[in-house]
Amino acid sequence: MAHEQPTKVLLVAFTGDAAAAVAVINRLQPEALCFVLPESAKTLVESAVQPHIEHMPRRWDWVPLADMLDMTACHRVLAGALPDLLKTWEVHPGDLVLDLTGATPAMAGALTLVALPTSSRTVALLPWIEGQEDEPIAIDGRPMRWVQGNLWDDVALVSRHEAAELFNRGMYAAAARLFREIETRVSGGQKPTYRAFADLAEGYEFWERFHYRQAWDKLKTAAKALEMASLWGGPPGLKAVLPPINANASFLEKLVLDPADVKESLALDVLAHAGRRLHASHDPEAAMTAMVRALEAFAQKQLFKQQKIKTWDVRPEQLPPALQDICRTSWLDDLDGKYKLPLHGQFRVLAALGDPLGQAFLREWPTMKPLLDAANHGVLGHGFEPVKQERAQQLYDVILKLTGVSESSLPKFPTLTL
């Protein structure tokens, strides 16, 4: 019987067929071996199985069952014993192989349920029947055939829906973990696709935390792998998600490679981030904080574009004459001795420079002030009043109006439909 690459952990369901058990063990050469068996079969394992094992496992144990015909009873024993044993053996998802050759239906069902989180394959030696394509394997004079399969190839169809749902709810770290778990358990040909989905989710998690370089690297890697998977079919819905991923990667490339001290694309990204907090996460506090930052980023972009003004380190002589004395008297930071423009001051400077954004801000000031006050009084601002959803929505709408930005121009994260 052919040998395979050594198996990390093998669980053998044993009821008395010693020759078949020996054949499976010698084929898989497990590093750790556990028998699930009736108490009465322990002596047979010691006398008829153990002496014939070619490569003795480093670890060895068994789980005795009192009733091999009652699935509930089998499951109760296995669920109580196996998890602790596998934890002690440091078994990771995908490390485990189940040999169901000697299993009763109750044992097979219970073993499959308990071991599914860590298993990657089930194997069995079954009676060979005349006319079957596989060549028979002689086991103790009996013609047998080797069958194997990976239940996770089917379970993954459900699990990937769960991972996609997590992704679509903005829970990117959780989605990445689930995609990684699927990757470790499915058969080899499917692993690259699920690895790509995990990279994709990790990329958007990096993006949500404004780690643009890492996000760009992850999205590039994921996009290439998913494009390759799409050539061979891939999950349904895969081709539809590729264009927005590529568009996002292009946006990140522009942002990452922009050498300017004030990056033009950042204002769009922060506003898009605020929109996700407002409309997807329904978190007006976080949305309001991000919107105030986005508003500032639009002002910073215009000031730098026109006069190379850095709002965090401005020279009074860079400003229009009417604002230079105000800068010297009101905008000096005593801690580091630098002149810093506050939000309202940034728009006053823009208006004095004749910039339409600054002029529009001053015109809208009666509308803007109560909204900015709400942000300032919020829990994440400087106060104790939770921001209301409608207040955050009003500020979002005003920013779109002031800046002339359409929502379609903001980076939009994709929706996974797998």
TAWORA-V468789 format. One record per residue. N is the residue number from 0. SS is DSSP state (A for helix, B for strand, O for the rest). Layout:
n,ss
N,SS
N,SS
//
This chain:
n,ss
0,O
1,O
2,O
3,O
4,O
5,O
6,O
7,O
8,B
9,B
10,B
11,B
12,B
13,B
14,O
15,O
16,O
17,A
18,A
19,A
20,A
21,A
22,A
23,A
24,A
25,A
26,A
27,A
28,O
29,O
30,O
31,B
32,B
33,B
34,B
35,B
36,B
37,B
38,A
39,A
40,A
41,A
42,A
43,A
44,A
45,A
46,A
47,A
48,A
49,A
50,A
51,A
52,O
53,O
54,O
55,O
56,O
57,O
58,B
59,B
60,B
61,B
62,B
63,B
64,B
65,O
66,O
67,O
68,O
69,O
70,A
71,A
72,A
73,A
74,A
75,A
76,A
77,A
78,A
79,A
80,A
81,A
82,A
83,A
84,A
85,A
86,A
87,A
88,O
89,O
90,O
91,O
92,O
93,O
94,O
95,B
96,B
97,B
98,B
99,O
100,O
101,O
102,O
103,O
104,A
105,A
106,A
107,A
108,A
109,A
110,A
111,A
112,A
113,A
114,A
115,O
116,O
117,O
118,B
119,B
120,B
121,B
122,B
123,B
124,B
125,B
126,B
127,O
128,O
129,O
130,O
131,O
132,O
133,O
134,O
135,O
136,B
137,B
138,B
139,O
140,O
141,B
142,B
143,B
144,B
145,B
146,B
147,B
148,B
149,O
150,O
151,A
152,A
153,A
154,A
155,A
156,A
157,A
158,A
159,A
160,A
161,A
162,A
163,A
164,A
165,A
166,A
167,A
168,O
169,O
170,O
171,A
172,A
173,A
174,A
175,A
176,A
177,A
178,A
179,A
180,A
181,A
182,A
183,A
184,A
185,O
186,O
187,A
188,A
189,A
190,A
191,A
192,A
193,A
194,A
195,A
196,A
197,A
198,A
199,A
200,A
201,A
202,A
203,A
204,A
205,A
206,A
207,A
208,O
209,O
210,O
211,A
212,A
213,A
214,A
215,A
216,A
217,A
218,A
219,A
220,A
221,A
222,A
223,A
224,A
225,A
226,A
227,A
228,A
229,A
230,A
231,O
232,O
233,O
234,O
235,O
236,O
237,A
238,A
239,A
240,A
241,A
242,A
243,A
244,A
245,A
246,A
247,A
248,A
249,A
250,A
251,A
252,A
253,A
254,A
255,A
256,A
257,O
258,O
259,O
260,O
261,O
262,O
263,O
264,O
265,A
266,A
267,A
268,A
269,A
270,A
271,A
272,A
273,A
274,A
275,A
276,A
277,A
278,A
279,O
280,O
281,O
282,O
283,A
284,A
285,A
286,A
287,A
288,A
289,A
290,A
291,A
292,A
293,A
294,A
295,A
296,A
297,A
298,A
299,A
300,A
301,A
302,A
303,A
304,A
305,A
306,A
307,O
308,O
309,O
310,O
311,O
312,O
313,B
314,O
315,A
316,A
317,A
318,O
319,O
320,A
321,A
322,A
323,A
324,A
325,A
326,A
327,A
328,A
329,A
330,O
331,B
332,O
333,O
334,O
335,O
336,O
337,O
338,B
339,O
340,O
341,O
342,A
343,A
344,A
345,A
346,A
347,A
348,A
349,A
350,A
351,A
352,O
353,O
354,O
355,A
356,A
357,A
358,A
359,A
360,A
361,A
362,A
363,O
364,A
365,A
366,A
367,A
368,A
369,A
370,A
371,A
372,A
373,A
374,A
375,A
376,A
377,O
378,O
379,O
380,O
381,O
382,O
383,O
384,O
385,O
386,O
387,O
388,A
389,A
390,A
391,A
392,A
393,A
394,A
395,A
396,A
397,A
398,A
399,A
400,A
401,A
402,A
403,O
404,O
405,O
406,A
407,A
408,A
409,O
410,O
411,O
412,O
413,O
414,O
415,O
416,O
417,O
//
